[in-house]
Amino acid sequence: MTTLQITCKRDAEMLLRSRRGNPAAHLVNIIEGFGLKVCGLPVSSMGEGFLSLRTGVVGVNLSLSEEERAFILASLLGRFRLFRSHLEAGLTLSEAQEDEADEYAGQFLLAARV
């Protein structure tokens, strides 16, 4: 297992410990448990979603399907969990870091279902 897979598995076990059912249904509560506010915005110009540590807001585009929104929220959770200090320093994530956050999303959603 890679470090990323171990982190995702640990997070899925820890964050979903007492929650039942589809992990995607719990993402908003999990993200808000970290002190962030989740907003759904019907604006396609914002892209698929965003994470602002300055304002403490996670936004997701409501024009996406439910499955797409779940993946975007899980990916934003991955950015927060994996690269929080990097983002707090005002740095932009590299393409490799973005890919890692997307992999976290997939692993988190899969690990939680097992």
Phi, psi and omega per residue, in radians:
M1 nan 2.446 3.099
T2 -1.413 2.890 3.095
T3 -1.041 -0.709 3.127
L4 -1.084 -0.776 3.128
Q5 -1.108 -0.696 3.115
I6 -1.123 -0.767 3.118
T7 -1.064 -0.789 -3.137
C8 -1.109 -0.774 -3.136
K9 -1.107 -0.784 3.121
R10 -1.089 -0.781 3.121
D11 -1.100 -0.762 -3.141
A12 -1.060 -0.766 3.136
E13 -1.157 -0.771 -3.076
M14 -1.267 -0.805 -3.036
L15 -1.392 -0.373 -3.103
L16 -1.961 0.214 -3.023
R17 -0.818 -0.901 -3.046
S18 -1.797 0.157 -3.105
R19 -1.760 2.473 -3.138
R20 -1.960 2.769 3.048
G21 1.545 -2.817 -3.076
N22 -1.112 2.170 -3.119
P23 -1.083 -0.490 3.138
A24 -1.068 -0.531 -3.127
A25 -1.202 -0.299 -3.083
H26 -1.822 -0.031 -3.033
L27 -1.050 -0.732 -3.129
V28 -1.065 -0.815 3.130
N29 -1.099 -0.691 3.129
I30 -1.119 -0.838 -3.136
I31 -1.099 -0.756 3.133
E32 -1.169 -0.439 3.063
G33 -1.129 -0.320 3.075
F34 -1.604 0.150 3.108
G35 1.491 0.205 3.107
L36 -1.725 2.685 3.104
K37 -1.849 2.273 3.139
V38 -1.728 2.244 3.132
C39 -2.176 2.404 2.973
G40 -1.730 2.215 -3.102
L41 -2.133 2.281 -3.118
P42 -1.494 0.718 -3.052
V43 -2.097 2.006 -3.122
S44 -1.311 -0.321 -3.122
S45 -1.189 -0.313 3.120
M46 -1.404 -0.081 -3.067
G47 1.472 -2.672 -3.100
E48 -1.404 -0.601 -3.127
G49 -3.135 2.993 3.126
F50 -2.654 2.789 3.071
L51 -2.282 2.107 3.082
S52 -2.089 1.884 3.088
L53 -1.275 -0.456 3.117
R54 -1.084 -0.755 -3.137
T55 -1.718 -0.209 -3.107
G56 1.264 0.523 -3.073
V57 -2.039 2.380 2.977
V58 -1.986 2.140 -3.136
G59 -1.992 2.503 3.092
V60 -2.345 2.455 -3.095
N61 -1.307 2.064 -3.100
L62 -1.266 -0.201 3.119
S63 -1.379 -0.124 3.092
L64 -1.394 2.783 3.069
S65 -1.191 2.875 3.130
E66 -1.027 -0.716 3.140
E67 -1.157 -0.717 3.123
E68 -1.145 -0.739 3.110
R69 -1.071 -0.707 3.119
A70 -1.088 -0.756 -3.141
F71 -1.144 -0.741 3.136
I72 -1.091 -0.795 3.108
L73 -1.072 -0.718 3.111
A74 -1.146 -0.646 3.106
S75 -1.171 -0.724 3.093
L76 -1.149 -0.641 3.023
L77 -1.068 -0.723 3.084
G78 -1.054 -0.752 3.094
R79 -1.033 -0.770 -3.134
F80 -1.145 -0.818 -3.080
R81 -1.239 -0.669 -3.041
L82 -1.557 -0.577 -2.956
F83 -2.257 0.471 -3.085
R84 -0.978 -0.857 -3.101
S85 -1.122 -0.626 3.099
H86 -1.089 -0.818 -3.138
L87 -1.199 -0.677 3.110
E88 -1.087 -0.490 3.102
A89 -1.388 -0.014 3.117
G90 1.421 0.249 -3.118
L91 -1.506 2.641 3.098
T92 -1.575 2.452 3.119
L93 -1.272 2.508 3.063
S94 -1.342 2.926 3.098
E95 -1.061 -0.673 3.108
A96 -1.118 -0.691 3.101
Q97 -1.178 -0.694 3.073
E98 -1.051 -0.763 3.116
D99 -1.101 -0.684 3.130
E100 -1.132 -0.685 3.090
A101 -1.134 -0.663 3.085
D102 -1.162 -0.681 3.087
E103 -1.140 -0.694 3.058
Y104 -0.972 -0.797 -3.120
A105 -0.997 -0.872 3.139
G106 -1.098 -0.781 -3.135
Q107 -1.150 -0.715 -3.140
F108 -1.079 -0.842 -3.117
L109 -1.157 -0.644 3.114
L110 -1.280 -0.780 -3.101
A111 -1.080 -0.594 -3.111
A112 -1.258 -0.384 -3.126
R113 -1.484 -0.335 -3.084
V114 -1.355 nan nan
